[in-house]
Structure formats: C-alpha cells, structure tokens
Amino acid sequence: MDKVDFKRSLPSLRAKQGRFDLIEIPESRYLMIDGHGDPNTSPDFASAVTSLYPLAYGLKFFSKLELGRDYVVPPLEGRWWADDMSTFTSARDKSAWDFTLMLFVPDWLNGDHLDGVVDTVLAKESAPRLGEIRFESLQEGTCIQTLHVGPFDDEGPVLEHMHTVVIPGEGMTMTGKHHEIYLSDVRRTAPEKLRTILRQPVAPLDTRG
C-alpha cells in the first residue's frame, strides 16, 4: 500500500527561505480548534494540540484499515490574529494572540468518517477538548508565502518585511489571517533548524473593501 506524504505532494507545502512566492491555495478541509494566548504558556494551546492529534491519527488508521488508503499525518498548521498586528512583528506580544490550530484532512475522507472516529477516540484517548474540534473548509485563494528557518521568536523581521515591503510591492493588501505551517517536529528539532512556512492571504489593492 502506497503512503501519501502531503509535504511532498502538495505545492502549497513548499517554500524557500528568502523567496516570497505569490501562489493560489485551493480550498482545503481541516480539523480546527480555537484558542487564545502565548503558545508557550497558554493552556488553550496545549489542550488544542493534545485533542487534535488523537483525532487526526484516528482518521489516518480508519483510512488505512477501512478504505485502503494510507498517508502521513500532515504538519500542524495555525492561523493567528490580533486586534493589533504589530504584536506579531515589532511588539511580539504573544499574550494578545488568538489562534486556530488545524490539521489537513485528505479529500477522500468526509464528515461521516469523522463521526465514527470521534466515538473511537472518546473511548480510548484523553482528548480534553475533542468536542470543540470542527471539520471545516478553508478557501484562502491568493497568498504570499515564504519559508522561515530558525526559532519562532525570530519570525518578526520576516513578517515585517512581508507586510511592509513584499505585499505592497506586489500591488496587494493583506486579507484574512496570518497562517503558519510547522514543517519540523519541535520535539526533535533544534530551534535554529525549525522550518516554518509563513503565509498571508492577499488581494489586489483596487479590490479592497
């Protein structure tokens, strides 16, 4: 049985450090859960992660055993926002951040499959916020993205350059929420080697509002 690795097969999960690509992101479906605060200290963040992964792996094993289609569980993703976006660039006030953590769901799985897996996970796993997870489509459309290599706390200058130089230089304005895709396993990767895709949905300036 072949195993699909979406980090290899999806163009949207490819990026290069120092290069800012203007790309079209197709509609995709995710497991999603919301939270607020500093990801290093927020109980929301920790409980979101520990609830998402049992469900994601439950779907993977269901797909392999019942549908004959195996895949690598995709990387964790997060959409982030705040009332003042400078908290992501210059101020870096993590306590002001809101977030939605997400895991991509292959297009051959549907809501009925998910419902069955939820019951299995509830019986076997400790997933404190399982009931808050939703199965939802996301249509980001036109985006600019780049690859950041290094600690998460060093993202600020890259985002500042993206927001104030790259996006206006493309004749675009920001729409939607800041999006990060965590390609590295933070438990096994040194901070200076962490690979994170930074994505920002955009639209032409003349269509704003």
Summary of the structure (lengths in Angstrom):
residues: 209
radius of gyration: 17.5
end to end distance: 48.8
largest distance: 52.5
contacts: 606
relative contact order: 0.20
helix: 38%
strand: 31%
